[in-house]
Amino acid sequence: MPYRRLPNTDQARLRALQTAITLGQKRDPEELAFSTKSLSRLRSFYTNFETTLIHHKLARTQQEKSSNAYLETVKKSRIYLSHFIQVLNFAIQRGDMKASVREFYGFNDKKSPSLIMDSEVLEWGKKIIEGDHKRVTHGGNPLYNPSIAMVKVKFDQFVDAYHFQKTLQSNTARWTVKVAELRNEADEIILDIWNEVEEHFSELSDDYKREKATEYGLTYVYRPMERIKNSQSKINNEAYHN
């Protein structure tokens, strides 16, 4: 015998609520298979839940849409910073500069700072740009290929994208929390309505009861072995009639 399966995704929850609220709009309260109390609770909850799901989807879509452009901006900034540090180290290796100039930038050995994490790009980008300004102010010659001006252009683009992406992530997280807060109430409302619907049709035969309950959005599924038996039964019936 098939068993009732409650919604386990937010979209499935929304569909279940939509079915019940549509019937509540089409039929008089006394014609419904669930109580006016449940209908009232459903109506006060539904719009908020639907709106929250829409905002959550929009926030997530916007974040995902912005992600590729953001990753490209991070990549560019990382490359320019890395190449600038290499040029600096090459100049020191050639003897054009003293090794002590690295102190302007916040590191004092040949090992380049890590730029793997976005936060490291943010940290070291500021240090490299400010450090090079100090070095030149103290009489140092400008470096080229890339110039610090070009490094700054790419870094400023990254900073803008970084903060924008953080805002999108924060927005998505905020709506994710709101959806989670409403999910339990959605499950409670669906469970109460479905229980009332099944109780309303309890005197009908099992098959007819499930047929009527399905009109209210209730979902019934067969267990694996039951599906096999049901399929075999249909095959046997078709073979018999043929």
VODO-432258 format. One line per field, with one value per residue: chain; residue number from 1; x, y, z of N, C-alpha, C, O in turn. Coordinates in pm, whole numbers, plus 50000, padded with zeros to 5 digits. Layout:
# VODO-432258
cadena A, ...
num NUM, ...
npx X, ...
npy Y, ...
npz Z, ...
capx X, ...
capy Y, ...
capz Z, ...
cpx X, ...
cpy Y, ...
cpz Z, ...
opx X, ...
opy Y, ...
opz Z, ...
# end
This chain:
# VODO-432258
cadena A, A, A, A, A, A, A, A, A, A, A, A, A, A, A, A, A, A, A, A, A, A, A, A, A, A, A, A, A, A, A, A, A, A, A, A, A, A, A, A, A, A, A, A, A, A, A, A, A, A, A, A, A, A, A, A, A, A, A, A, A, A, A, A, A, A, A, A, A, A, A, A, A, A, A, A, A, A, A, A, A, A, A, A, A, A, A, A, A, A, A, A, A, A, A, A, A, A, A, A, A, A, A, A, A, A, A, A, A, A, A, A, A, A, A, A, A, A, A, A, A, A, A, A, A, A, A, A, A, A, A, A, A, A, A, A, A, A, A, A, A, A, A, A, A, A, A, A, A, A, A, A, A, A, A, A, A, A, A, A, A, A, A, A, A, A, A, A, A, A, A, A, A, A, A, A, A, A, A, A, A, A, A, A, A, A, A, A, A, A, A, A, A, A, A, A, A, A, A, A, A, A, A, A, A, A, A, A, A, A, A, A, A, A, A, A, A, A, A, A, A, A, A, A, A, A, A, A, A, A, A, A, A, A, A, A, A, A, A, A, A, A
num 1, 2, 3, 4, 5, 6, 7, 8, 9, 10, 11, 12, 13, 14, 15, 16, 17, 18, 19, 20, 21, 22, 23, 24, 25, 26, 27, 28, 29, 30, 31, 32, 33, 34, 35, 36, 37, 38, 39, 40, 41, 42, 43, 44, 45, 46, 47, 48, 49, 50, 51, 52, 53, 54, 55, 56, 57, 58, 59, 60, 61, 62, 63, 64, 65, 66, 67, 68, 69, 70, 71, 72, 73, 74, 75, 76, 77, 78, 79, 80, 81, 82, 83, 84, 85, 86, 87, 88, 89, 90, 91, 92, 93, 94, 95, 96, 97, 98, 99, 100, 101, 102, 103, 104, 105, 106, 107, 108, 109, 110, 111, 112, 113, 114, 115, 116, 117, 118, 119, 120, 121, 122, 123, 124, 125, 126, 127, 128, 129, 130, 131, 132, 133, 134, 135, 136, 137, 138, 139, 140, 141, 142, 143, 144, 145, 146, 147, 148, 149, 150, 151, 152, 153, 154, 155, 156, 157, 158, 159, 160, 161, 162, 163, 164, 165, 166, 167, 168, 169, 170, 171, 172, 173, 174, 175, 176, 177, 178, 179, 180, 181, 182, 183, 184, 185, 186, 187, 188, 189, 190, 191, 192, 193, 194, 195, 196, 197, 198, 199, 200, 201, 202, 203, 204, 205, 206, 207, 208, 209, 210, 211, 212, 213, 214, 215, 216, 217, 218, 219, 220, 221, 222, 223, 224, 225, 226, 227, 228, 229, 230, 231, 232, 233, 234, 235, 236, 237, 238, 239, 240, 241, 242
npx 50085, 50059, 50236, 50198, 50381, 50546, 50627, 50969, 51135, 51178, 51041, 50859, 50714, 50600, 50438, 50254, 50128, 50025, 49837, 49648, 49567, 49460, 49238, 49102, 49028, 48859, 48650, 48369, 48400, 48268, 48274, 48526, 48789, 48941, 48987, 48846, 49007, 49264, 49275, 49269, 49511, 49683, 49642, 49741, 50005, 50105, 50170, 50392, 50578, 50603, 50701, 50943, 51082, 51108, 51271, 51497, 51576, 51629, 51842, 52035, 52067, 52164, 52408, 52541, 52547, 52713, 52947, 53135, 53243, 53355, 53552, 53725, 53815, 53952, 54151, 54296, 54394, 54551, 54747, 54875, 54977, 55147, 55329, 55439, 55574, 55762, 55913, 56022, 56181, 56355, 56491, 56631, 56790, 56952, 57101, 57020, 56869, 56868, 56833, 56700, 56488, 56261, 56142, 55983, 55754, 55657, 55757, 56055, 56224, 56330, 56115, 55804, 55499, 55202, 54933, 54706, 54452, 54154, 54137, 54404, 54499, 54367, 54487, 54768, 54772, 54715, 54940, 55152, 55103, 55102, 55356, 55525, 55486, 55606, 55870, 55945, 55912, 56123, 56332, 56360, 56364, 56098, 55916, 55850, 55634, 55475, 55366, 55328, 55104, 54934, 54901, 54760, 54521, 54407, 54391, 54217, 53983, 53942, 53899, 53655, 53489, 53522, 53403, 53145, 53074, 53086, 52871, 52661, 52683, 52626, 52365, 52239, 52282, 52132, 51867, 51858, 51857, 51611, 51435, 51481, 51380, 51108, 51046, 50983, 50732, 50586, 50592, 50441, 50187, 50121, 50121, 49912, 49691, 49694, 49651, 49393, 49254, 49281, 49145, 48892, 48817, 48814, 48625, 48592, 48685, 49022, 49161, 48993, 48988, 49255, 49258, 49079, 49211, 49443, 49370, 49394, 49660, 49805, 50060, 50127, 50328, 50464, 50634, 50956, 50931, 50657, 50610, 50721, 50555, 50312, 50361, 50401, 50151, 49996, 50105, 50032, 49754, 49716, 49813, 49629, 49390, 49458
npy 49880, 50222, 50497, 50809, 51094, 51362, 51699, 51762, 51956, 52310, 52415, 52210, 52227, 52480, 52430, 52252, 52415, 52606, 52457, 52398, 52658, 52754, 52588, 52677, 52926, 52871, 52714, 52702, 52746, 52539, 52336, 52248, 52011, 52054, 52244, 52573, 52711, 52616, 52706, 52981, 53021, 52934, 53126, 53360, 53298, 53215, 53414, 53548, 53340, 53264, 53505, 53528, 53304, 53379, 53610, 53489, 53318, 53507, 53648, 53448, 53383, 53625, 53641, 53413, 53481, 53700, 53588, 53473, 53697, 53823, 53637, 53651, 53912, 53897, 53717, 53867, 54081, 53940, 53833, 54067, 54177, 53969, 53961, 54213, 54191, 53998, 54143, 54334, 54167, 54067, 54299, 54341, 54111, 54163, 54363, 54621, 54732, 54749, 54475, 54549, 54711, 54568, 54585, 54810, 54715, 54533, 54275, 54082, 53900, 53672, 53519, 53534, 53695, 53514, 53486, 53346, 53328, 53531, 53727, 53761, 53874, 54116, 54219, 54224, 54368, 54631, 54677, 54652, 54858, 55091, 55056, 55078, 55342, 55468, 55380, 55502, 55766, 55790, 55816, 55608, 55440, 55422, 55121, 54904, 54729, 54513, 54858, 55040, 55193, 55062, 54824, 54924, 55005, 54757, 54643, 54817, 54770, 54507, 54542, 54683, 54489, 54284, 54379, 54416, 54153, 54039, 54170, 54063, 53794, 53814, 53903, 53683, 53492, 53605, 53583, 53309, 53230, 53337, 53184, 52934, 52982, 52996, 52750, 52536, 52614, 52606, 52330, 52242, 52352, 52230, 51960, 51960, 52029, 51818, 51599, 51658, 51646, 51374, 51262, 51363, 51221, 50964, 50758, 50657, 50417, 50286, 50339, 50529, 50723, 50811, 50910, 51129, 51279, 51343, 51552, 51764, 51804, 51611, 51368, 51046, 50759, 50456, 50190, 50043, 49755, 49738, 49892, 49731, 49504, 49623, 49709, 49464, 49352, 49516, 49447, 49178, 49203, 49338, 49147, 48946, 49059, 49095
npz 50000, 49914, 50070, 50246, 50154, 50285, 50179, 50096, 50003, 49953, 49734, 49687, 49922, 49884, 49661, 49772, 49960, 49785, 49641, 49840, 49914, 49679, 49644, 49867, 49780, 49569, 49667, 49892, 50248, 50393, 50214, 50197, 50271, 50488, 50793, 50873, 51045, 50988, 50726, 50762, 50898, 50701, 50498, 50617, 50636, 50389, 50182, 50291, 50308, 50037, 49926, 50062, 49966, 49699, 49716, 49826, 49619, 49416, 49534, 49554, 49284, 49180, 49315, 49214, 48944, 48947, 49024, 48837, 48701, 48919, 49001, 48784, 48811, 49055, 48980, 48788, 48947, 49128, 48957, 48860, 49098, 49178, 48963, 48987, 49230, 49156, 48965, 49135, 49299, 49103, 49035, 49271, 49273, 49054, 49155, 49134, 49325, 49683, 49912, 50136, 50065, 50054, 50298, 50293, 50186, 50362, 50379, 50424, 50302, 50037, 49972, 49829, 49938, 50030, 49803, 49777, 49906, 49886, 50080, 50137, 49904, 49925, 50159, 50098, 49863, 49941, 50103, 49918, 49732, 49896, 50006, 49782, 49716, 49936, 49901, 49656, 49732, 49903, 49731, 49551, 49231, 48988, 48914, 48634, 48401, 48548, 48593, 48904, 48894, 48713, 48853, 49070, 48948, 48872, 49124, 49262, 49119, 49193, 49474, 49478, 49358, 49541, 49782, 49687, 49622, 49875, 49990, 49839, 49916, 50187, 50171, 50051, 50252, 50457, 50360, 50340, 50606, 50681, 50528, 50643, 50898, 50847, 50748, 50927, 51022, 50786, 50736, 50956, 50903, 50659, 50741, 50931, 50766, 50578, 50747, 50836, 50594, 50522, 50737, 50688, 50461, 50553, 50568, 50321, 50064, 50048, 49803, 49679, 49872, 49868, 49611, 49627, 49823, 49693, 49532, 49700, 49713, 49846, 49855, 49746, 49756, 49624, 49786, 49700, 49644, 49622, 49398, 49202, 49217, 49150, 48889, 48767, 48801, 48636, 48389, 48374, 48369, 48128, 47952, 47993, 47898, 47637
capx 50000, 50141, 50236, 50197, 50513, 50541, 50728, 51103, 51207, 51101, 50949, 50751, 50632, 50524, 50333, 50152, 50054, 49952, 49721, 49549, 49514, 49378, 49109, 49037, 48972, 48756, 48539, 48318, 48464, 48202, 48300, 48665, 48819, 49018, 48914, 48861, 49120, 49384, 49270, 49306, 49655, 49747, 49635, 49828, 50144, 50146, 50234, 50524, 50665, 50628, 50786, 51076, 51146, 51142, 51387, 51611, 51617, 51688, 51972, 52128, 52092, 52250, 52542, 52600, 52568, 52827, 53063, 53235, 53311, 53436, 53669, 53816, 53876, 54049, 54263, 54376, 54464, 54653, 54855, 54950, 55053, 55252, 55430, 55509, 55668, 55870, 55997, 56096, 56284, 56455, 56574, 56720, 56887, 57048, 57177, 56969, 56813, 56911, 56732, 56627, 56368, 56145, 56079, 55878, 55633, 55611, 55823, 56199, 56306, 56306, 55989, 55692, 55383, 55096, 54818, 54610, 54320, 54108, 54171, 54548, 54511, 54324, 54588, 54897, 54755, 54731, 55079, 55240, 55081, 55152, 55500, 55597, 55480, 55708, 56002, 55973, 55924, 56258, 56432, 56368, 56317, 55975, 55925, 55757, 55599, 55377, 55387, 55243, 54976, 54850, 54869, 54656, 54395, 54353, 54361, 54096, 53871, 53921, 53842, 53512, 53421, 53529, 53301, 53014, 53048, 53057, 52734, 52571, 52690, 52555, 52223, 52194, 52282, 52020, 51743, 51865, 51814, 51467, 51366, 51493, 51291, 50969, 51031, 50914, 50589, 50528, 50571, 50331, 50061, 50095, 50088, 49777, 49592, 49690, 49586, 49250, 49200, 49268, 49039, 48766, 48783, 48851, 48522, 48597, 48780, 49159, 49195, 48913, 49034, 49379, 49224, 49022, 49313, 49542, 49320, 49439, 49805, 49870, 50143, 50141, 50429, 50479, 50766, 51018, 50872, 50518, 50614, 50747, 50433, 50209, 50395, 50379, 50007, 49948, 50148, 49949, 49618, 49720, 49831, 49503, 49289, 49498
capy 50000, 50343, 50578, 50953, 51154, 51507, 51771, 51768, 52070, 52433, 52427, 52114, 52288, 52590, 52371, 52196, 52529, 52667, 52373, 52418, 52794, 52765, 52525, 52766, 53038, 52822, 52645, 52757, 52682, 52414, 52234, 52207, 51892, 52095, 52341, 52716, 52753, 52587, 52794, 53115, 53019, 52920, 53254, 53458, 53252, 53181, 53524, 53572, 53228, 53274, 53622, 53496, 53212, 53456, 53692, 53399, 53273, 53621, 53677, 53341, 53397, 53741, 53606, 53320, 53554, 53791, 53512, 53456, 53825, 53847, 53549, 53704, 54033, 53850, 53657, 53975, 54152, 53848, 53824, 54193, 54187, 53868, 54002, 54329, 54141, 53932, 54249, 54389, 54070, 54062, 54420, 54317, 54009, 54227, 54461, 54755, 54778, 54675, 54382, 54615, 54782, 54482, 54627, 54907, 54641, 54448, 54144, 54108, 53791, 53646, 53448, 53624, 53671, 53432, 53557, 53240, 53367, 53665, 53817, 53789, 53971, 54244, 54264, 54253, 54472, 54760, 54690, 54670, 54992, 55189, 55036, 55131, 55488, 55506, 55355, 55606, 55891, 55789, 55826, 55490, 55452, 55349, 54991, 54894, 54594, 54622, 54976, 55038, 55255, 54956, 54735, 54990, 54999, 54620, 54619, 54893, 54695, 54391, 54586, 54711, 54361, 54207, 54428, 54389, 54010, 54017, 54217, 53962, 53674, 53848, 53910, 53544, 53428, 53661, 53522, 53166, 53220, 53365, 53065, 52829, 53017, 52972, 52613, 52453, 52651, 52553, 52187, 52225, 52384, 52122, 51839, 51976, 52024, 51684, 51512, 51689, 51596, 51228, 51234, 51397, 51115, 50837, 50655, 50608, 50309, 50337, 50395, 50649, 50823, 50868, 50988, 51257, 51353, 51394, 51681, 51864, 51811, 51502, 51285, 50907, 50687, 50313, 50140, 49975, 49624, 49760, 49940, 49614, 49423, 49700, 49705, 49326, 49333, 49582, 49365, 49057, 49242, 49369, 49020, 48872, 49120, 49077
capz 50000, 49910, 50192, 50224, 50168, 50303, 50099, 50156, 49947, 49968, 49621, 49710, 50028, 49824, 49577, 49862, 50014, 49673, 49611, 49946, 49914, 49558, 49677, 49963, 49705, 49477, 49734, 50017, 50363, 50434, 50113, 50207, 50352, 50606, 50875, 50849, 51127, 50909, 50610, 50809, 50925, 50570, 50426, 50681, 50624, 50251, 50108, 50349, 50269, 49893, 49903, 50114, 49871, 49579, 49749, 49843, 49486, 49347, 49597, 49517, 49140, 49161, 49363, 49120, 48820, 48967, 49068, 48731, 48681, 49038, 48997, 48683, 48868, 49155, 48907, 48730, 49054, 49182, 48859, 48857, 49223, 49175, 48867, 49042, 49332, 49082, 48909, 49248, 49337, 48996, 49049, 49385, 49230, 48963, 49229, 49107, 49452, 49801, 49964, 50245, 50017, 50079, 50423, 50260, 50147, 50472, 50384, 50425, 50247, 49896, 49955, 49804, 50026, 49972, 49744, 49744, 49955, 49847, 50190, 50125, 49794, 49981, 50255, 50037, 49764, 50011, 50147, 49802, 49675, 49994, 50021, 49667, 49728, 50034, 49842, 49557, 49807, 49962, 49625, 49466, 49093, 48960, 48848, 48521, 48351, 48541, 48677, 49023, 48856, 48656, 48965, 49149, 48872, 48886, 49265, 49296, 49060, 49281, 49601, 49454, 49335, 49666, 49874, 49626, 49636, 50016, 50011, 49781, 50001, 50310, 50137, 50033, 50384, 50534, 50312, 50373, 50746, 50687, 50476, 50746, 51009, 50806, 50700, 51025, 51024, 50662, 50757, 51051, 50835, 50562, 50815, 50988, 50657, 50522, 50845, 50833, 50467, 50531, 50832, 50622, 50365, 50617, 50552, 50183, 50040, 50046, 49672, 49654, 49970, 49816, 49492, 49672, 49898, 49598, 49483, 49796, 49708, 49917, 49768, 49789, 49679, 49651, 49823, 49584, 49615, 49582, 49259, 49117, 49214, 49081, 48747, 48722, 48797, 48515, 48274, 48372, 48327, 47985, 47882, 48006, 47811, 47497
cpx 50089, 50131, 50244, 50337, 50500, 50648, 50862, 51193, 51117, 51002, 50832, 50658, 50541, 50411, 50220, 50064, 49970, 49826, 49611, 49487, 49427, 49240, 49032, 48973, 48854, 48631, 48496, 48381, 48402, 48225, 48443, 48682, 48911, 48952, 48939, 48978, 49250, 49391, 49314, 49457, 49734, 49753, 49729, 49976, 50194, 50224, 50375, 50623, 50702, 50725, 50930, 51151, 51189, 51267, 51513, 51665, 51685, 51828, 52076, 52167, 52186, 52393, 52613, 52634, 52692, 52957, 53172, 53314, 53402, 53564, 53773, 53888, 53981, 54174, 54355, 54458, 54577, 54774, 54940, 55034, 55171, 55365, 55509, 55613, 55786, 55967, 56084, 56210, 56393, 56550, 56674, 56828, 56993, 57138, 57133, 56909, 56870, 56797, 56647, 56501, 56242, 56070, 55970, 55744, 55581, 55666, 55973, 56285, 56265, 56170, 55875, 55576, 55276, 54981, 54707, 54468, 54284, 54146, 54320, 54575, 54474, 54430, 54716, 54888, 54775, 54877, 55173, 55227, 55135, 55304, 55578, 55596, 55588, 55849, 56040, 55991, 56063, 56367, 56445, 56314, 56188, 56003, 55820, 55735, 55573, 55420, 55294, 55108, 54881, 54809, 54755, 54520, 54329, 54313, 54233, 53971, 53837, 53854, 53693, 53434, 53415, 53418, 53160, 52978, 53017, 52915, 52633, 52568, 52612, 52405, 52165, 52183, 52163, 51888, 51740, 51817, 51663, 51385, 51366, 51397, 51145, 50941, 50952, 50765, 50518, 50498, 50454, 50196, 50024, 50051, 49947, 49670, 49581, 49624, 49435, 49184, 49181, 49158, 48902, 48720, 48806, 48750, 48519, 48694, 48920, 49194, 49120, 48954, 49162, 49353, 49169, 49126, 49417, 49499, 49366, 49592, 49878, 49943, 50157, 50242, 50432, 50622, 50822, 50953, 50729, 50511, 50634, 50621, 50323, 50233, 50367, 50231, 49947, 49983, 50061, 49808, 49613, 49731, 49700, 49400, 49325, 49481
cpy 50125, 50422, 50725, 51008, 51306, 51574, 51778, 51873, 52193, 52452, 52329, 52165, 52397, 52535, 52315, 52307, 52596, 52589, 52396, 52556, 52818, 52704, 52611, 52886, 52995, 52769, 52719, 52681, 52548, 52302, 52181, 52087, 51926, 52217, 52486, 52773, 52733, 52677, 52934, 53123, 53012, 53054, 53358, 53424, 53250, 53292, 53551, 53463, 53237, 53389, 53595, 53402, 53285, 53539, 53606, 53353, 53386, 53653, 53574, 53351, 53513, 53713, 53514, 53390, 53642, 53716, 53502, 53584, 53856, 53764, 53598, 53829, 53996, 53796, 53764, 54048, 54068, 53840, 53951, 54211, 54091, 53909, 54123, 54286, 54073, 54035, 54312, 54296, 54057, 54182, 54405, 54216, 54069, 54327, 54604, 54816, 54695, 54586, 54447, 54687, 54698, 54523, 54733, 54837, 54547, 54308, 54167, 53989, 53768, 53580, 53548, 53593, 53589, 53520, 53458, 53280, 53507, 53767, 53854, 53887, 54110, 54302, 54309, 54357, 54611, 54782, 54719, 54812, 55100, 55179, 55094, 55284, 55538, 55491, 55466, 55742, 55905, 55785, 55707, 55516, 55372, 55216, 54984, 54747, 54492, 54741, 54967, 55101, 55151, 54855, 54793, 54987, 54862, 54591, 54693, 54826, 54573, 54432, 54613, 54581, 54278, 54249, 54405, 54242, 53975, 54060, 54116, 53836, 53696, 53850, 53770, 53472, 53476, 53598, 53372, 53143, 53241, 53246, 52954, 52856, 52985, 52826, 52525, 52484, 52600, 52405, 52161, 52248, 52273, 51994, 51846, 51964, 51883, 51584, 51533, 51636, 51445, 51188, 51258, 51286, 50975, 50725, 50599, 50490, 50369, 50405, 50526, 50761, 50890, 50954, 51126, 51343, 51413, 51528, 51795, 51872, 51701, 51412, 51146, 50837, 50541, 50284, 50059, 49843, 49638, 49810, 49824, 49529, 49492, 49696, 49567, 49298, 49396, 49502, 49242, 49089, 49271, 49240, 48940, 48927, 49109, 48932
cpz 50000, 50040, 50155, 50247, 50175, 50218, 50172, 50091, 49961, 49855, 49635, 49820, 49969, 49738, 49661, 49919, 49906, 49640, 49712, 49940, 49790, 49581, 49776, 49897, 49619, 49548, 49860, 50133, 50402, 50333, 50120, 50298, 50468, 50669, 50835, 50931, 51050, 50786, 50647, 50835, 50795, 50498, 50486, 50664, 50480, 50181, 50159, 50307, 50121, 49863, 49949, 50021, 49744, 49603, 49765, 49709, 49408, 49401, 49555, 49369, 49112, 49205, 49265, 48988, 48829, 48991, 48962, 48707, 48798, 49035, 48896, 48735, 48973, 49085, 48850, 48837, 49110, 49088, 48860, 48983, 49223, 49081, 48917, 49146, 49265, 49024, 49018, 49288, 49231, 49005, 49163, 49347, 49138, 49035, 49204, 49234, 49564, 49851, 50073, 50198, 50038, 50206, 50401, 50236, 50256, 50470, 50365, 50382, 50102, 49869, 49938, 49898, 49954, 49922, 49708, 49784, 49907, 49953, 50187, 50011, 49845, 50073, 50185, 49925, 49824, 50050, 50030, 49746, 49770, 50007, 49905, 49668, 49825, 49974, 49744, 49625, 49869, 49854, 49535, 49326, 49071, 48891, 48737, 48484, 48462, 48627, 48797, 48993, 48798, 48763, 49046, 49079, 48890, 49030, 49306, 49239, 49146, 49412, 49586, 49438, 49461, 49762, 49819, 49643, 49781, 50050, 49958, 49867, 50130, 50286, 50120, 50167, 50468, 50491, 50338, 50516, 50757, 50635, 50580, 50862, 50976, 50771, 50799, 51030, 50899, 50678, 50852, 50984, 50738, 50634, 50872, 50879, 50601, 50618, 50844, 50706, 50474, 50628, 50768, 50528, 50423, 50595, 50411, 50173, 50025, 49914, 49647, 49749, 49919, 49693, 49530, 49743, 49805, 49540, 49574, 49805, 49781, 49817, 49826, 49698, 49720, 49696, 49706, 49547, 49567, 49437, 49162, 49104, 49135, 48930, 48690, 48708, 48672, 48390, 48260, 48324, 48179, 47904, 47883, 47907, 47664, 47453
opx 50183, 50030, 50291, 50404, 50449, 50750, 50867, 51313, 50996, 50890, 50719, 50536, 50423, 50300, 50103, 49942, 49858, 49720, 49494, 49366, 49331, 49138, 48909, 48877, 48761, 48521, 48574, 48414, 48473, 48200, 48477, 48603, 48955, 48871, 49039, 49040, 49336, 49499, 49388, 49521, 49838, 49856, 49791, 50062, 50310, 50331, 50466, 50738, 50818, 50820, 51025, 51271, 51295, 51358, 51622, 51786, 51787, 51920, 52189, 52282, 52278, 52489, 52730, 52738, 52767, 53065, 53290, 53437, 53512, 53673, 53893, 54006, 54088, 54287, 54478, 54577, 54685, 54889, 55063, 55148, 55282, 55483, 55630, 55725, 55899, 56088, 56202, 56323, 56511, 56670, 56787, 56944, 57110, 57239, 57200, 56899, 56916, 56679, 56534, 56416, 56131, 55949, 55877, 55637, 55473, 55625, 56014, 56401, 56177, 56118, 55853, 55557, 55263, 54938, 54625, 54375, 54371, 54182, 54358, 54663, 54540, 54461, 54766, 54985, 54843, 54931, 55264, 55327, 55205, 55372, 55685, 55692, 55654, 55935, 56152, 56075, 56115, 56482, 56532, 56230, 56172, 56101, 55716, 55806, 55644, 55499, 55193, 55008, 54762, 54696, 54664, 54417, 54210, 54213, 54150, 53866, 53721, 53762, 53613, 53326, 53316, 53346, 53068, 52863, 52931, 52846, 52533, 52462, 52542, 52327, 52056, 52087, 52101, 51806, 51633, 51745, 51596, 51281, 51264, 51340, 51067, 50825, 50865, 50682, 50403, 50391, 50376, 50102, 49909, 49956, 49871, 49570, 49470, 49550, 49359, 49070, 49076, 49087, 48808, 48600, 48815, 48787, 48448, 48775, 48935, 49249, 49178, 48956, 49175, 49417, 49208, 49129, 49472, 49584, 49375, 49647, 50001, 49893, 50193, 50240, 50405, 50718, 50746, 50923, 50683, 50419, 50573, 50585, 50249, 50139, 50315, 50188, 49859, 49903, 50021, 49748, 49518, 49668, 49666, 49330, 49239, 49510
opy 50134, 50414, 50762, 50975, 51370, 51512, 51798, 51879, 52182, 52499, 52362, 52147, 52404, 52589, 52329, 52294, 52638, 52647, 52412, 52570, 52896, 52761, 52618, 52942, 53073, 52778, 52788, 52564, 52454, 52185, 52081, 52063, 51837, 52284, 52519, 52871, 52821, 52720, 52999, 53221, 53076, 53092, 53435, 53511, 53278, 53267, 53575, 53492, 53220, 53373, 53634, 53420, 53256, 53540, 53646, 53349, 53364, 53681, 53609, 53330, 53501, 53755, 53534, 53362, 53657, 53773, 53521, 53581, 53909, 53815, 53587, 53849, 54058, 53824, 53754, 54072, 54119, 53841, 53944, 54255, 54127, 53894, 54134, 54338, 54086, 54018, 54340, 54341, 54039, 54169, 54452, 54233, 54031, 54370, 54698, 54938, 54583, 54618, 54404, 54721, 54751, 54500, 54744, 54892, 54488, 54226, 54261, 53978, 53837, 53586, 53634, 53477, 53595, 53614, 53484, 53268, 53592, 53881, 53963, 53973, 54209, 54422, 54419, 54427, 54696, 54892, 54801, 54877, 55191, 55281, 55152, 55348, 55638, 55577, 55517, 55822, 56015, 55754, 55704, 55603, 55265, 55202, 55049, 54656, 54392, 54728, 54897, 55067, 55151, 54806, 54721, 54969, 54853, 54524, 54638, 54826, 54541, 54364, 54572, 54564, 54209, 54165, 54377, 54210, 53891, 53995, 54087, 53778, 53607, 53805, 53741, 53401, 53398, 53562, 53313, 53047, 53171, 53213, 52889, 52762, 52951, 52784, 52449, 52393, 52557, 52358, 52068, 52172, 52229, 51929, 51750, 51896, 51834, 51496, 51437, 51588, 51394, 51091, 51182, 51259, 50879, 50608, 50502, 50467, 50486, 50515, 50623, 50878, 51012, 51057, 51227, 51465, 51519, 51610, 51910, 51939, 51697, 51385, 51129, 50856, 50506, 50345, 50013, 49820, 49561, 49775, 49819, 49487, 49428, 49681, 49553, 49228, 49338, 49491, 49204, 49012, 49233, 49226, 48875, 48850, 49113, 48899
opz 50078, 50111, 50047, 50344, 50083, 50188, 50293, 50120, 49978, 49877, 49598, 49812, 50001, 49741, 49626, 49926, 49932, 49615, 49676, 49959, 49795, 49541, 49769, 49948, 49597, 49494, 49924, 50118, 50438, 50363, 50057, 50389, 50540, 50605, 50771, 50891, 51047, 50746, 50573, 50798, 50780, 50443, 50413, 50676, 50453, 50126, 50080, 50273, 50085, 49786, 49882, 49999, 49688, 49520, 49723, 49688, 49343, 49325, 49523, 49332, 49031, 49140, 49234, 48927, 48732, 48980, 48992, 48695, 48781, 49064, 48920, 48707, 48978, 49126, 48862, 48818, 49137, 49133, 48861, 48976, 49263, 49114, 48894, 49149, 49312, 49032, 48997, 49308, 49264, 48985, 49153, 49384, 49143, 48980, 49246, 49246, 49543, 49834, 50098, 50280, 50039, 50219, 50480, 50262, 50241, 50553, 50297, 50420, 50049, 49758, 50023, 49935, 49832, 49989, 49620, 49704, 49890, 49921, 50229, 50022, 49813, 50066, 50210, 49897, 49767, 50033, 50042, 49717, 49726, 50019, 49924, 49626, 49799, 49994, 49747, 49584, 49885, 49885, 49449, 49306, 49129, 48818, 48745, 48529, 48469, 48720, 48794, 49056, 48830, 48763, 49088, 49144, 48920, 49055, 49378, 49302, 49169, 49456, 49670, 49496, 49487, 49816, 49896, 49675, 49808, 50130, 50023, 49888, 50178, 50370, 50169, 50192, 50540, 50576, 50356, 50542, 50832, 50691, 50603, 50918, 51066, 50765, 50758, 51040, 50906, 50637, 50830, 51006, 50734, 50592, 50862, 50899, 50579, 50575, 50850, 50710, 50436, 50605, 50791, 50516, 50347, 50602, 50385, 50263, 49993, 49913, 49598, 49712, 49926, 49673, 49472, 49726, 49833, 49504, 49530, 49893, 49779, 49708, 49943, 49576, 49835, 49649, 49621, 49430, 49483, 49364, 49056, 48994, 49060, 48852, 48578, 48615, 48608, 48297, 48149, 48249, 48111, 47799, 47784, 47841, 47576, 47338
# end
